[in-house]
Amino acid sequence: MQIKINTDRHIQGDERLKEAVRAIVEQGLGHTLSRLTRAEVHLQDENAHKGGGDDIRCMIEARPQGRDPLAATHHDADVEAAARGAARRLRALLESEFGKADRKR
């Protein structure tokens, strides 16, 4: 499965950050990874230079095999916490959707 990471101009998207976010997403999505073809992570600093709490937004869009994409968003004080929160929300959404689909079979 491919994980693509996008950052805005206020978040330095270096390799260390990308590897950390990839690891968080892989761990956070857990067993649902095997049913995905791709995930896109979008990181944004909504207040940029102003600072403040919970101004980092992480949106993760997952593309399940043969299904429409699903996405979850989380705001937090830093990039890694925002990524963990979005991954946790997306995993719950994916588990729900996969459970519904499995019950229909």
FENZIVEN-V304570 format. One record per residue. RES is the residue in one small letter. BURIAL is + if it has 9 or more other C-alpha atoms within 8 Angstrom, else -. Layout:
BEGIN
res:RES burial:BURIAL
res:RES burial:BURIAL
END
This chain:
BEGIN
res:m burial:-
res:q burial:-
res:i burial:+
res:k burial:-
res:i burial:+
res:n burial:+
res:t burial:+
res:d burial:-
res:r burial:-
res:h burial:+
res:i burial:+
res:q burial:-
res:g burial:-
res:d burial:-
res:e burial:-
res:r burial:-
res:l burial:+
res:k burial:+
res:e burial:-
res:a burial:+
res:v burial:+
res:r burial:+
res:a burial:-
res:i burial:+
res:v burial:+
res:e burial:+
res:q burial:-
res:g burial:+
res:l burial:+
res:g burial:-
res:h burial:-
res:t burial:+
res:l burial:+
res:s burial:-
res:r burial:-
res:l burial:+
res:t burial:+
res:r burial:+
res:a burial:+
res:e burial:+
res:v burial:+
res:h burial:+
res:l burial:+
res:q burial:+
res:d burial:+
res:e burial:-
res:n burial:-
res:a burial:-
res:h burial:-
res:k burial:-
res:g burial:-
res:g burial:-
res:g burial:-
res:d burial:+
res:d burial:+
res:i burial:+
res:r burial:+
res:c burial:+
res:m burial:+
res:i burial:+
res:e burial:+
res:a burial:+
res:r burial:+
res:p burial:+
res:q burial:-
res:g burial:-
res:r burial:-
res:d burial:-
res:p burial:-
res:l burial:+
res:a burial:+
res:a burial:+
res:t burial:+
res:h burial:+
res:h burial:+
res:d burial:+
res:a burial:+
res:d burial:+
res:v burial:+
res:e burial:+
res:a burial:+
res:a burial:+
res:a burial:+
res:r burial:+
res:g burial:+
res:a burial:+
res:a burial:+
res:r burial:+
res:r burial:+
res:l burial:+
res:r burial:+
res:a burial:-
res:l burial:+
res:l burial:+
res:e burial:+
res:s burial:-
res:e burial:-
res:f burial:-
res:g burial:-
res:k burial:-
res:a burial:-
res:d burial:-
res:r burial:-
res:k burial:-
res:r burial:-
END
